[in-house]
Amino acid sequence: MQLTAFQDGFAAALLPPPGAAPAHPAWLDALLAQPGFAVYRNTVLKGCIDALQASYPTVCALVGEEWFRAAAGVFAHAQPPHDGLLMAYGSGFSAFLDGFGPAASLPYLSAVARLDRCWTEAHLAAPAPALDPAWLARQTPEALAGLCLHPHPAARWAWCDAHPAYTLWQRQREGLALDTPLHWQGEGGLLTRPDDAVQWAALPRAGVVFLEACAAGQPVEDAAARALNAEPGADLASLMALLLKTGALTLATPHRSTP
């Protein structure tokens, strides 16, 4: 038997899809019959569920631990880990919730999950210098218009068209009570890590479009035009101040600050 065949069969038997009863070779049937394999399988499944619960704490807080762990178990069978870094496991959990029947009455849940995922990705991202506001202020209007700014490697953003997902996420993360009626309208959130800790802030629709244009390589002038087209009347000066304050931007080629 080739080692790869053994590894593939062993891995597939650990987290088979619910209800599936695939045919196994004789050597794998003999392995599955051992009591220790069931213990190992349960340990692996618990590790996946624990990792998901750690990565999606806001979702867990909204639905309760029992509901969350049941859903995480279904997800783990459908999308088992592909490497040993469990902290990064679960990138498809938000999309999974979109099609998960028991979550149909919670249409905002997948958007909240996306923000939880943004936190994890911001936390794991490589460090890099953020754009220096003083350097930017020294640029002429013509030079600024042609600059290509890029989202910082740790910057993440998400937009939800119909639900106050950011407010739900932010209040749960900060331990704040939902003591006022929510405005059921679209919201965006920005997560960055300018220093050692992940930070977050509300992000208007114009900000989402601006960052997406920057990520696509558009110069500032074009990114600003796209932002205003998406949200006419947006305050671009306030938006730029927010992006600079949170360390959400950088340059493709690092610049030198004048002493």
N, C-alpha and C positions, 0 to 999 in steps of 0.2 A: 504494500500500500504506500502511495506517495504521502509525504508529510502534509502537503497542501490539502489533499482529499480528506485526511483525518481532521485537520484543523477546520475546514469548511463544514464538514458533517457535525463535528462537535459543537461549533458555534451555532449552527442552525437548530440543533436540538436543544440548546439552552433556552432560547426564547422563540418557540414556534408560534405562528399566528394563532389567535384563539379559535378553537374548533377544528383546527387543521390536524389531520392524521396522515402525514406523508409516509410513504414506504421508506424503510431504512435498510441499509445493508446489514448482514448478520452481525458483524462486529459492533455496529452501533446499537442494535437491539440488545446485545449482551451488555453493553455499557449502560444503556438506559434502565436495564432491569436491576442494576445495583442501587441499594438504598442511598448510598452516599451521593449518587448523581442528583437525586431529587433534592437533597439538602443543598448541594452546590447550585442547582438551578434556582432555588428559592433565594439563596444568598445573592446571586447575580441580579435577579429581578428586584430584590430589595435595594441593592446598590443603585440601580437605575432610577427607581422611584425616589429614593433619598436625594439623588443628584438633581432630579427635576424639581423636587420640592424646595431644595436650596436655591435653585436658579429662578424659580417662579414664585417667590414668597407672596407677592401681591395677589396673584391669582388664587393661591391657596387660602389667603386670608378672606377673600371675597366668597369663595364657595364652601369653605370648611375643609378640614384635613381629610375626613373620610371620603368625600366626593372627589377631592383632588387626587388622592392616592389611587382610587379606583380608576380614574381617567388616565393617570400616569402609567398604570399597569397595562392598560390597553395600548397606549402609545409605545411603551417599551417593547411589547410583542411585535407591533407593526414596524417600528423603527429602532432596532437595537443599536447600541453604540458601535462605531467603526474604529475607534482607537481607545486608548486607556485614559485619555484626559476627560474625566467625567464632568469637570467644571464647565467644559464647553459643550457638553451633551445637550441635545434637545433643541437644536436650531429650528426644527420643523414643528415644534409644539403649537405655535400660534396657528399655523395653517391646519394642523390637525383639529384644533378646537373649532375652526370654521365648519368642518364637516362632521363634528361629533354630535350625534343626536341629542344626548342629555344636555348639551350646552345650547340648544336651539332657543331656549327662553332667555338666554343671557347673551344677546347679540354683541355686546361690548366686550365680552371676555377675551376674544382673540386679540383685540386692539390693546387691552391691558397687558396681555402676554407679550405682545411685541415690545412694549416699554420695558418689561422685565428683561427681555432678551437684549434690548439696547443697553441696559445697565451692565449685564454680564460682558457684552462685547466691549463696552467702554472700559470696563475694569481690566480686561485681558489685553487691550490694545497696546502696541509698542509705544514707548515714549517718543516725543518729538517736540521741538520748540514751537510755541504758539506765535502767531503773528504779533509783532510789536506795534502797539497802537501809536507810539511816538514816531516810529519809522513811517507808518502809513500816513500820518498827519503831515509829514514833510513832502509828500508827493504832490506834484501839480495835478490839477483836474484832468489834463490830457493824459498824463502818465497813469493816473488812477483808473481812468476809463478803460485803458488797455491792459491793466494788470489781470493776470489769471490767478485768482485766489483759490485755494483748495481746502476742503474740510480737513480738519486735524484728524490724524489716524484714530484718535479716541472719540471723535464726535459721532454721535448717533442721533437720529431724529425720526419721528413717526407722526403720521397724521391720521385721524379718524374722521370720516366725513359726517357721520350722523350722531355720534355719541360723545359725551364728555369723558372720554377714556383717560385723558391726562389728569383731570381733576380727581377721578376715582383712584388712579394710580398714586398720584402725589399725596393725597390725604392718607391713604393707607401706609405709604412709605414713611410719612412723617408722623404717624400716629394721631392724626387729627380726625375728629368726629365729623360725620356727614350731617351736620346740624342745620344746614340751610338747603332749600330746594335747589336741585341741579338744573342748569339750563341745558336741555337736551339738544345740543348743537355740536358741530364739528370742532375739534380741538387738536392742537399739535403739541408735542413735547420735544425738548432738546436735552440730551445728556452729554456731558463732557467730563474730562478728567484733566484739568489744567495743572494740578499738582499730584498728590497721592490719592485723593479721594474723588469718587464720582460725584458730580453735581448735576442738578437738573433745573430747568426753567420752562415756562410755557413758551411756545413758539407759534406765531401767527402763520396763516397760510402762505403769506408772502415770504416768510423766512424759510419755510419748507421748500418752496420753489426756487428761492435764491440758492440754497445749499445744493439742491439737486443740479442746478445749472452749473455751479462751481465744480461739482463732482464730475460733470460731463466735460469740463475743460473750457467752459464759456468765460470770456473776460467779464470784468465787473459791469461794464456798460450793458452788455447783453443780459447778464444775470439780473440786473436791476430792472431792465425792461420786462423780462419774463415775470418777475415778482409783482410789478405793478399791473401787468395784464391779468394775473391771477387774483390780485386783491387791489383794485383801484382805490387810490386814496391812502394806501399804506404809508406809514412814516418810515422811510428808508433810513433816515439818520438814526432814529431810535433802534431800528433793527440792526444796523451796523454796530451801534454801541453795545447792544446785547451780545452779538457774536464775538466782538472783541473782548468784552468783559469775561465771557465764559470760556475763552480760549478755543473757540470752535473753528478758527481759520488758521491757515498757514500758507506758505508759498512753496511752489514746486522746487525752486532753488533757494535755499536759505540765504537771507540777506544779512549784511553786517550792520549792526547799529552803530551810529556815530557816537563816540564817548561824549 
